[in-house]
Amino acid sequence: MNEDTLKGQWTHLKGRVHEKWGKLTNDDLETIQGRSEQLIGRVQERYGVVRAEAERQVKDWMSGVKVESLPTAKR
């Protein structure tokens, strides 16, 4: 998944993000709005990991999300 897909499908992905990173609040999810840099920063902050680790987690998560299963996904 790329940045554009993350932004475009954010409404559908928020639940999956919360499943992966349960410490993120609804306010965090509203602030992130599908921006990977914001997601990385919030993961880093909430989980107390270094930036490189937060980047790895987000990258791994994004690569594992199946775009085909999302409603109205653009390919």
Steps between C-alpha positions, in 0.01 A plus 500: 500500500626848423444837666217597262311181574549549872352850478219397268397199704563646846137475612505126429849447640459672837359184655791293375747758628333490841515118501875515431580791733236497773666777698409751228196700602211609280646850516831361374321332209319823413828692510684246284242516216689246289839667510772244557737751663232585756435130562871435550525787747200383701623140512839628616339718767241253633725194502826666600699360209770669297399652169667226294296235681175695453581541129566127468173410671296735281678390181445133586135564581441697181659228289274239659166677449305351213376791289271270300290435810434869562181654366544721194875444495682659209755281330 
